[in-house]
């Protein structure tokens, strides 16, 4: 019989809310920046998409690529199939770009040192790639913005501090400033350049203003953030400072302010936290929004709307961060710094609705807010944004929004820097696919690993050792859309959080509790073991591996567990010392007789890296496994579900010859992963099969560490 799956559930249907006619943004494409390198170039070099802009017709994107010293171009005539247009050498470090028509105005940092900053504003024809002109800015440019009518360019001259000098505390001369340059007939008019003195304004280091980001409203007024100074200013078209005021502070309650403890505990406070804003955008001519990323003394983890007279109209507090926590994107390793680090702001009016897009750099998401009433923004969506989003551009004329993601994870085959495109559609929201919103308390989660079905609509899942101080079993309602985490049970030993666990598999024990498989790692004193856990999360029994297995063990241990009768079956991820090449053990343990045994599973020869197993589930007359490689994006080859006849799962004694089972492909998951619009992730980790045969699959987001943080949780239909 050929394996078939029936009733494929689309990603949109799985993740949509009740309303199907509501407009939503959904990701439609991703563009890797290495695609812009010319043939023969070394693609192993670092590249990065940072600040991004679009031509007036919305058909082309230009992004700054600081590591390569270029402006990268992307053809988005067909936004679902972006095409490379190559790179333009900028003769220095490009820091920001604004576009008028099809002319890019690029701030280029040419500084030799912190004490001798310099920079140029260049005009580049994006059609011919020719440089049209350049103006000496007299300092190091950070942000560039254009007037709405195209009459001038405004530039934040940061003259950034040396973070290694005096612990990075300012003042550190020379001072920064604001520069304004006229544009005439699409060309720079350097003779009109004026420098606006910003000294003496801020309460913090008034002698050393460090402008960070600028934007211009329809009145020609420039709003300026001075991040290190925690100050804001509004400058008229003629260069007059018409308003300035401190960015202020926020009292934060219910935050996780301790990093790298391996737990999501939102019980701490940060009173009087300086906003220290990064990006700023005008919402209208009287209101602007700031992203409070923070620098060396601050970061209030949210975003704020100001009136231009300095009145705080709206403060998000921790509400945005908590919404990010609920979709599994909280970056625990950045907790003591600035949490999710809101860094980017973009605005655009889509379908008559003014929207603010708030990008969280470390959480790798963007929040979409309806700001029809600037005093009461409404969070409409949170979109996955790629790793470390640095810049955004809204293109309302084409119902598009674009993110530029600066992280370029070259080592260990990581994902490369990307530009990602989103379309405003009359369609349900495709993301998130798993959330803890609606639970009776704030539940943080991530690094979802093994899963097991329980009844008609419940799936239990575990997190892995990324959260080593907080091993947790999650209860998931798969009948909700998106699927919802409704409870979190902390695994304990003698009343304390259980340590030295790497939970990679879970199954029901038939008595209201669970069996959990922990992948061992002897170099970190984490034992290979099985744990019997009751409904309260208390470990009641621990089963170590027998000597026959420990004699040949490697750290690539149990990656799933399932139970048939009295027998537990565990999938070993990769070959141990006695396994033939490209064969791994499926290990059996009889809980009644305490006997061990195994069979061998034939896995694919890896095209690159390695292949292994990451889950096992018994259902009907079959055992289902996930077989995957460790490759990401275009390099991914094996992300598949196979099944094994249950009749062949007869364990042989350990230490002797083991029978090799036959496998049958059920589904190639790469097309599913490609349909999500991003890059193909590597860690397909969870598999649960409901009583009616519906199969749910999930991915591990690595705790949002060197990861986009995306967790995909979807149905692939029913197994026949």
TORKOLMAR-786396 format. One record per residue (C-alpha): x, y, z; residue number from 1; residue in one letter. Coordinates in steps of 0.2 Angstrom, whole numbers. Layout:
<pts>
X, Y, Z, NUM, a
...
</pts>
This chain:
<pts>
0, 0, 0, 1, x
6, 17, -4, 2, x
6, 30, 10, 3, x
-6, 44, 7, 4, x
-11, 59, 18, 5, x
-28, 66, 16, 6, x
-36, 83, 19, 7, x
-21, 94, 19, 8, x
-24, 108, 31, 9, x
-17, 124, 24, 10, x
-6, 135, 34, 11, x
-18, 150, 33, 12, x
-33, 139, 38, 13, x
-24, 132, 53, 14, x
-18, 149, 59, 15, x
-33, 161, 55, 16, x
-45, 168, 67, 17, x
-63, 166, 65, 18, x
-65, 180, 53, 19, x
-59, 176, 35, 20, x
-62, 192, 27, 21, x
-51, 203, 38, 22, x
-35, 210, 30, 23, x
-19, 203, 36, 24, x
0, 204, 32, 25, x
7, 187, 27, 26, x
25, 184, 22, 27, x
26, 179, 3, 28, x
45, 178, -1, 29, x
63, 179, 6, 30, x
78, 185, -3, 31, x
96, 180, 3, 32, x
108, 194, 2, 33, x
122, 183, -5, 34, x
111, 182, -21, 35, x
117, 199, -25, 36, x
136, 194, -26, 37, x
143, 192, -43, 38, x
148, 176, -50, 39, x
164, 170, -43, 40, x
163, 181, -28, 41, x
167, 173, -11, 42, x
150, 170, -4, 43, x
158, 165, 13, 44, x
161, 183, 17, 45, x
149, 192, 29, 46, x
135, 202, 21, 47, x
120, 210, 28, 48, x
104, 219, 24, 49, x
102, 233, 36, 50, x
92, 249, 32, 51, x
81, 247, 17, 52, x
71, 259, 5, 53, x
60, 257, -10, 54, x
59, 267, -26, 55, x
44, 278, -28, 56, x
36, 265, -40, 57, x
38, 252, -27, 58, x
47, 240, -40, 59, x
64, 240, -33, 60, x
72, 239, -16, 61, x
89, 246, -10, 62, x
97, 241, 6, 63, x
114, 245, 15, 64, x
126, 231, 17, 65, x
139, 238, 29, 66, x
151, 222, 29, 67, x
153, 222, 10, 68, x
152, 241, 9, 69, x
139, 241, -4, 70, x
121, 246, -8, 71, x
111, 230, -13, 72, x
97, 230, -26, 73, x
82, 219, -27, 74, x
69, 218, -41, 75, x
52, 216, -34, 76, x
42, 218, -49, 77, x
35, 201, -44, 78, x
36, 202, -25, 79, x
33, 183, -23, 80, x
49, 180, -34, 81, x
62, 194, -29, 82, x
77, 195, -41, 83, x
95, 200, -38, 84, x
100, 216, -46, 85, x
118, 216, -39, 86, x
128, 227, -28, 87, x
135, 245, -29, 88, x
151, 249, -21, 89, x
149, 264, -10, 90, x
167, 268, -6, 91, x
165, 266, 13, 92, x
152, 259, 25, 93, x
134, 263, 20, 94, x
124, 267, 35, 95, x
107, 272, 29, 96, x
98, 275, 12, 97, x
83, 286, 6, 98, x
76, 286, -11, 99, x
68, 299, -22, 100, x
61, 293, -38, 101, x
75, 280, -43, 102, x
89, 290, -35, 103, x
96, 283, -19, 104, x
104, 295, -6, 105, x
116, 285, 4, 106, x
125, 290, 20, 107, x
143, 283, 19, 108, x
154, 282, 34, 109, x
172, 286, 30, 110, x
179, 288, 47, 111, x
197, 284, 51, 112, x
194, 284, 70, 113, x
181, 289, 84, 114, x
190, 305, 86, 115, x
191, 309, 68, 116, x
174, 305, 61, 117, x
170, 309, 43, 118, x
156, 304, 30, 119, x
149, 308, 13, 120, x
131, 309, 7, 121, x
130, 301, -10, 122, x
117, 301, -24, 123, x
116, 286, -35, 124, x
106, 282, -50, 125, x
98, 265, -47, 126, x
95, 262, -65, 127, x
112, 265, -72, 128, x
121, 262, -55, 129, x
131, 278, -58, 130, x
136, 290, -44, 131, x
127, 307, -48, 132, x
135, 318, -34, 133, x
142, 318, -16, 134, x
142, 330, -2, 135, x
155, 330, 12, 136, x
145, 329, 28, 137, x
159, 334, 40, 138, x
155, 319, 52, 139, x
150, 301, 53, 140, x
132, 299, 46, 141, x
120, 287, 55, 142, x
102, 289, 48, 143, x
96, 297, 32, 144, x
78, 303, 28, 145, x
70, 313, 14, 146, x
58, 327, 14, 147, x
40, 321, 9, 148, x
41, 333, -6, 149, x
59, 327, -11, 150, x
66, 345, -8, 151, x
80, 340, 4, 152, x
89, 326, 13, 153, x
91, 326, 32, 154, x
106, 317, 40, 155, x
109, 312, 58, 156, x
128, 314, 61, 157, x
131, 303, 76, 158, x
150, 304, 78, 159, x
147, 288, 89, 160, x
156, 285, 105, 161, x
170, 272, 108, 162, x
161, 259, 119, 163, x
178, 253, 125, 164, x
183, 271, 131, 165, x
177, 275, 149, 166, x
165, 261, 148, 167, x
156, 269, 134, 168, x
150, 284, 144, 169, x
148, 301, 135, 170, x
153, 314, 133, 171, x
166, 309, 120, 172, x
170, 322, 107, 173, x
168, 327, 94, 174, x
149, 331, 96, 175, x
136, 325, 83, 176, x
124, 336, 74, 177, x
110, 337, 61, 178, x
114, 340, 43, 179, x
102, 346, 30, 180, x
106, 346, 11, 181, x
95, 352, -3, 182, x
89, 342, -18, 183, x
86, 351, -34, 184, x
79, 342, -50, 185, x
84, 325, -41, 186, x
102, 330, -38, 187, x
111, 335, -22, 188, x
114, 354, -20, 189, x
129, 353, -8, 190, x
130, 372, -8, 191, x
114, 372, 2, 192, x
121, 361, 16, 193, x
118, 367, 33, 194, x
123, 360, 50, 195, x
111, 361, 64, 196, x
120, 363, 81, 197, x
112, 351, 94, 198, x
123, 354, 109, 199, x
116, 361, 125, 200, x
99, 353, 122, 201, x
100, 336, 132, 202, x
101, 334, 151, 203, x
113, 320, 148, 204, x
130, 325, 141, 205, x
123, 341, 133, 206, x
140, 345, 125, 207, x
140, 328, 116, 208, x
124, 325, 107, 209, x
123, 309, 97, 210, x
109, 309, 84, 211, x
103, 292, 80, 212, x
88, 292, 69, 213, x
78, 305, 59, 214, x
62, 307, 50, 215, x
53, 321, 41, 216, x
34, 325, 41, 217, x
24, 334, 27, 218, x
28, 351, 35, 219, x
47, 348, 32, 220, x
50, 346, 51, 221, x
64, 333, 56, 222, x
62, 323, 72, 223, x
78, 317, 79, 224, x
82, 304, 92, 225, x
98, 306, 102, 226, x
99, 289, 109, 227, x
113, 290, 121, 228, x
107, 307, 127, 229, x
89, 300, 130, 230, x
83, 315, 121, 231, x
72, 320, 106, 232, x
71, 336, 96, 233, x
60, 343, 82, 234, x
69, 354, 69, 235, x
61, 366, 56, 236, x
65, 366, 38, 237, x
76, 381, 40, 238, x
86, 372, 54, 239, x
78, 380, 69, 240, x
76, 369, 84, 241, x
57, 371, 87, 242, x
55, 359, 102, 243, x
66, 347, 112, 244, x
63, 336, 127, 245, x
70, 321, 137, 246, x
63, 304, 130, 247, x
60, 300, 149, 248, x
59, 284, 158, 249, x
47, 270, 161, 250, x
43, 259, 176, 251, x
43, 241, 171, 252, x
35, 227, 181, 253, x
34, 209, 177, 254, x
49, 207, 166, 255, x
63, 194, 165, 256, x
79, 204, 169, 257, x
91, 189, 172, 258, x
99, 181, 157, 259, x
106, 164, 153, 260, x
98, 155, 168, 261, x
88, 144, 156, 262, x
71, 150, 163, 263, x
57, 162, 157, 264, x
52, 170, 174, 265, x
43, 187, 172, 266, x
43, 192, 190, 267, x
56, 206, 191, 268, x
55, 225, 189, 269, x
65, 239, 181, 270, x
60, 255, 189, 271, x
65, 272, 180, 272, x
71, 263, 164, 273, x
77, 276, 152, 274, x
69, 274, 135, 275, x
85, 278, 125, 276, x
75, 278, 108, 277, x
83, 271, 92, 278, x
71, 273, 77, 279, x
58, 287, 75, 280, x
44, 289, 62, 281, x
31, 303, 60, 282, x
13, 295, 61, 283, x
6, 312, 56, 284, x
12, 330, 57, 285, x
9, 331, 76, 286, x
13, 313, 82, 287, x
28, 302, 80, 288, x
33, 285, 87, 289, x
49, 279, 94, 290, x
57, 262, 97, 291, x
65, 261, 114, 292, x
79, 249, 111, 293, x
91, 257, 123, 294, x
109, 258, 124, 295, x
121, 258, 138, 296, x
110, 263, 152, 297, x
92, 260, 146, 298, x
80, 252, 135, 299, x
62, 251, 141, 300, x
57, 236, 130, 301, x
43, 244, 121, 302, x
38, 259, 110, 303, x
30, 276, 113, 304, x
20, 289, 104, 305, x
24, 307, 107, 306, x
16, 323, 102, 307, x
29, 335, 95, 308, x
27, 346, 110, 309, x
34, 332, 121, 310, x
18, 325, 128, 311, x
18, 306, 129, 312, x
2, 301, 120, 313, x
4, 282, 122, 314, x
17, 271, 131, 315, x
17, 252, 127, 316, x
25, 247, 143, 317, x
27, 229, 143, 318, x
12, 225, 133, 319, x
21, 222, 117, 320, x
35, 212, 125, 321, x
21, 201, 133, 322, x
13, 198, 116, 323, x
29, 193, 110, 324, x
32, 181, 124, 325, x
15, 173, 121, 326, x
21, 168, 103, 327, x
37, 160, 109, 328, x
49, 173, 103, 329, x
56, 180, 119, 330, x
75, 180, 118, 331, x
80, 173, 136, 332, x
98, 176, 133, 333, x
95, 195, 132, 334, x
85, 196, 147, 335, x
97, 207, 158, 336, x
100, 219, 143, 337, x
85, 225, 134, 338, x
73, 211, 132, 339, x
65, 210, 115, 340, x
75, 226, 110, 341, x
62, 236, 99, 342, x
74, 245, 87, 343, x
64, 249, 71, 344, x
49, 259, 67, 345, x
40, 261, 51, 346, x
23, 269, 46, 347, x
11, 267, 32, 348, x
-7, 268, 28, 349, x
-15, 252, 21, 350, x
-33, 252, 15, 351, x
-36, 269, 24, 352, x
-29, 262, 41, 353, x
-14, 271, 48, 354, x
-2, 257, 54, 355, x
14, 257, 64, 356, x
26, 243, 62, 357, x
37, 240, 78, 358, x
52, 229, 74, 359, x
60, 219, 89, 360, x
78, 216, 84, 361, x
82, 201, 97, 362, x
65, 193, 96, 363, x
65, 194, 77, 364, x
47, 200, 75, 365, x
37, 215, 70, 366, x
21, 221, 78, 367, x
8, 229, 67, 368, x
-2, 242, 76, 369, x
-18, 251, 70, 370, x
-15, 269, 76, 371, x
-31, 277, 70, 372, x
-32, 284, 87, 373, x
-13, 288, 92, 374, x
-18, 288, 110, 375, x
-25, 270, 109, 376, x
-15, 259, 97, 377, x
-22, 242, 93, 378, x
-10, 227, 91, 379, x
-17, 218, 75, 380, x
-3, 206, 71, 381, x
15, 200, 75, 382, x
24, 194, 60, 383, x
40, 183, 60, 384, x
53, 195, 53, 385, x
69, 185, 50, 386, x
84, 185, 61, 387, x
89, 202, 69, 388, x
78, 214, 59, 389, x
86, 231, 57, 390, x
75, 241, 45, 391, x
58, 241, 37, 392, x
50, 249, 22, 393, x
31, 250, 19, 394, x
25, 251, 1, 395, x
6, 254, 3, 396, x
4, 257, -16, 397, x
8, 239, -18, 398, x
1, 232, -2, 399, x
18, 227, 3, 400, x
29, 228, 18, 401, x
48, 223, 18, 402, x
60, 219, 32, 403, x
79, 219, 31, 404, x
88, 207, 43, 405, x
106, 210, 47, 406, x
111, 194, 55, 407, x
122, 183, 44, 408, x
126, 166, 52, 409, x
139, 160, 41, 410, x
147, 148, 54, 411, x
140, 130, 56, 412, x
129, 132, 40, 413, x
118, 145, 48, 414, x
105, 155, 39, 415, x
112, 170, 29, 416, x
105, 188, 30, 417, x
89, 190, 21, 418, x
76, 203, 15, 419, x
58, 197, 18, 420, x
42, 203, 9, 421, x
25, 203, 16, 422, x
8, 206, 7, 423, x
-7, 214, 14, 424, x
-20, 201, 9, 425, x
-39, 198, 11, 426, x
-34, 182, 20, 427, x
-32, 175, 37, 428, x
-16, 178, 47, 429, x
-3, 163, 44, 430, x
7, 167, 59, 431, x
8, 163, 74, 432, x
4, 145, 73, 433, x
6, 142, 91, 434, x
2, 154, 106, 435, x
-1, 155, 124, 436, x
-12, 170, 123, 437, x
-28, 167, 132, 438, x
-20, 156, 146, 439, x
-24, 161, 164, 440, x
-6, 167, 166, 441, x
8, 173, 156, 442, x
17, 158, 149, 443, x
33, 159, 141, 444, x
39, 145, 130, 445, x
51, 140, 116, 446, x
62, 126, 110, 447, x
48, 114, 108, 448, x
54, 96, 106, 449, x
44, 80, 108, 450, x
25, 79, 107, 451, x
11, 67, 111, 452, x
-8, 67, 107, 453, x
-20, 65, 121, 454, x
-38, 63, 117, 455, x
-47, 72, 103, 456, x
-39, 90, 104, 457, x
-25, 89, 116, 458, x
-6, 88, 113, 459, x
7, 88, 126, 460, x
24, 95, 122, 461, x
41, 97, 131, 462, x
55, 110, 129, 463, x
73, 105, 128, 464, x
89, 109, 138, 465, x
89, 127, 132, 466, x
78, 130, 147, 467, x
88, 119, 158, 468, x
82, 128, 174, 469, x
64, 126, 169, 470, x
60, 110, 160, 471, x
42, 111, 156, 472, x
28, 100, 149, 473, x
15, 111, 139, 474, x
-3, 107, 136, 475, x
-9, 112, 119, 476, x
-27, 114, 112, 477, x
-25, 109, 94, 478, x
-44, 113, 92, 479, x
-40, 132, 93, 480, x
-34, 142, 79, 481, x
-20, 145, 81, 482, x
-16, 131, 92, 483, x
-15, 137, 110, 484, x
-4, 133, 125, 485, x
-17, 132, 139, 486, x
-5, 126, 153, 487, x
13, 123, 158, 488, x
18, 110, 170, 489, x
36, 112, 177, 490, x
45, 96, 179, 491, x
52, 94, 197, 492, x
63, 83, 208, 493, x
60, 84, 227, 494, x
51, 100, 225, 495, x
64, 109, 215, 496, x
66, 112, 196, 497, x
73, 96, 189, 498, x
91, 99, 183, 499, x
102, 90, 170, 500, x
87, 86, 159, 501, x
87, 87, 140, 502, x
69, 82, 136, 503, x
67, 77, 118, 504, x
52, 65, 119, 505, x
36, 63, 128, 506, x
22, 50, 129, 507, x
8, 45, 140, 508, x
11, 32, 153, 509, x
-7, 26, 154, 510, x
-9, 32, 172, 511, x
-12, 50, 170, 512, x
6, 54, 169, 513, x
20, 54, 156, 514, x
36, 46, 151, 515, x
50, 58, 146, 516, x
65, 54, 136, 517, x
81, 64, 140, 518, x
95, 65, 128, 519, x
111, 63, 138, 520, x
127, 72, 136, 521, x
141, 65, 147, 522, x
153, 80, 144, 523, x
140, 91, 153, 524, x
135, 77, 166, 525, x
117, 75, 158, 526, x
112, 57, 159, 527, x
104, 47, 145, 528, x
88, 42, 154, 529, x
69, 39, 155, 530, x
59, 48, 167, 531, x
41, 44, 174, 532, x
33, 60, 178, 533, x
16, 62, 186, 534, x
2, 74, 181, 535, x
10, 87, 193, 536, x
26, 86, 185, 537, x
35, 77, 199, 538, x
48, 64, 193, 539, x
43, 48, 201, 540, x
55, 36, 193, 541, x
71, 37, 183, 542, x
78, 23, 172, 543, x
96, 24, 166, 544, x
103, 16, 151, 545, x
110, -2, 153, 546, x
129, -5, 152, 547, x
127, -12, 134, 548, x
121, 4, 128, 549, x
132, 15, 139, 550, x
147, 6, 132, 551, x
144, 13, 115, 552, x
135, 29, 118, 553, x
137, 46, 110, 554, x
129, 62, 115, 555, x
117, 60, 101, 556, x
104, 51, 111, 557, x
85, 49, 113, 558, x
75, 61, 102, 559, x
58, 54, 105, 560, x
48, 41, 114, 561, x
32, 32, 112, 562, x
23, 18, 121, 563, x
15, 2, 115, 564, x
8, -9, 129, 565, x
21, -10, 142, 566, x
35, -6, 130, 567, x
43, 11, 127, 568, x
52, 14, 111, 569, x
65, 28, 109, 570, x
73, 34, 93, 571, x
92, 38, 94, 572, x
96, 53, 84, 573, x
112, 47, 76, 574, x
124, 33, 75, 575, x
132, 26, 91, 576, x
149, 18, 91, 577, x
143, 1, 86, 578, x
131, 6, 73, 579, x
134, 3, 54, 580, x
135, 19, 44, 581, x
118, 27, 41, 582, x
109, 16, 53, 583, x
103, 21, 70, 584, x
95, 12, 84, 585, x
76, 11, 89, 586, x
78, 6, 107, 587, x
65, -4, 117, 588, x
62, -5, 136, 589, x
49, -16, 143, 590, x
43, -7, 159, 591, x
36, -23, 166, 592, x
51, -35, 163, 593, x
64, -21, 163, 594, x
71, -29, 147, 595, x
81, -19, 134, 596, x
82, -22, 116, 597, x
83, -13, 99, 598, x
81, -13, 80, 599, x
91, -4, 67, 600, x
83, 10, 56, 601, x
91, 14, 39, 602, x
93, 33, 37, 603, x
98, 43, 22, 604, x
115, 47, 17, 605, x
118, 65, 21, 606, x
121, 77, 6, 607, x
129, 88, 18, 608, x
131, 89, 37, 609, x
122, 74, 45, 610, x
105, 66, 45, 611, x
96, 59, 60, 612, x
80, 55, 69, 613, x
70, 67, 80, 614, x
54, 59, 84, 615, x
45, 43, 85, 616, x
26, 40, 87, 617, x
16, 23, 87, 618, x
-1, 24, 78, 619, x
-12, 9, 72, 620, x
-1, -3, 63, 621, x
14, 9, 60, 622, x
27, 18, 69, 623, x
31, 35, 62, 624, x
47, 44, 63, 625, x
54, 61, 58, 626, x
70, 60, 49, 627, x
80, 76, 45, 628, x
96, 84, 41, 629, x
104, 98, 50, 630, x
104, 110, 35, 631, x
95, 126, 33, 632, x
87, 136, 18, 633, x
92, 130, 1, 634, x
104, 117, 8, 635, x
90, 107, 16, 636, x
87, 90, 8, 637, x
80, 78, 21, 638, x
65, 84, 32, 639, x
53, 69, 30, 640, x
41, 58, 39, 641, x
43, 39, 37, 642, x
33, 25, 44, 643, x
39, 7, 49, 644, x
27, -8, 50, 645, x
23, -12, 68, 646, x
25, -30, 64, 647, x
44, -27, 61, 648, x
47, -18, 78, 649, x
52, -34, 87, 650, x
67, -29, 98, 651, x
83, -40, 98, 652, x
94, -42, 113, 653, x
107, -28, 114, 654, x
125, -33, 110, 655, x
121, -44, 96, 656, x
115, -42, 78, 657, x
100, -31, 76, 658, x
87, -33, 63, 659, x
85, -19, 51, 660, x
67, -12, 48, 661, x
59, -6, 32, 662, x
54, 12, 30, 663, x
41, 20, 19, 664, x
40, 38, 15, 665, x
24, 47, 21, 666, x
28, 65, 18, 667, x
42, 77, 12, 668, x
40, 92, 24, 669, x
51, 104, 14, 670, x
37, 110, 3, 671, x
27, 114, 19, 672, x
42, 124, 26, 673, x
44, 133, 10, 674, x
26, 138, 10, 675, x
28, 148, 25, 676, x
37, 161, 15, 677, x
54, 161, 25, 678, x
69, 150, 24, 679, x
68, 132, 27, 680, x
72, 129, 46, 681, x
82, 114, 51, 682, x
74, 107, 67, 683, x
58, 97, 63, 684, x
57, 90, 81, 685, x
39, 86, 86, 686, x
26, 74, 79, 687, x
9, 70, 87, 688, x
-5, 59, 79, 689, x
-22, 61, 85, 690, x
-34, 47, 88, 691, x
-43, 50, 71, 692, x
-26, 50, 63, 693, x
-23, 68, 60, 694, x
-4, 72, 61, 695, x
3, 88, 69, 696, x
21, 93, 66, 697, x
31, 106, 75, 698, x
48, 114, 74, 699, x
61, 119, 88, 700, x
65, 137, 88, 701, x
82, 135, 98, 702, x
75, 147, 111, 703, x
77, 162, 99, 704, x
96, 161, 100, 705, x
104, 163, 83, 706, x
87, 159, 76, 707, x
72, 168, 69, 708, x
62, 162, 84, 709, x
49, 155, 72, 710, x
39, 140, 78, 711, x
29, 131, 65, 712, x
15, 120, 71, 713, x
4, 113, 58, 714, x
-7, 99, 53, 715, x
-3, 88, 37, 716, x
-20, 80, 37, 717, x
-24, 62, 41, 718, x
-14, 46, 39, 719, x
-24, 33, 29, 720, x
</pts>
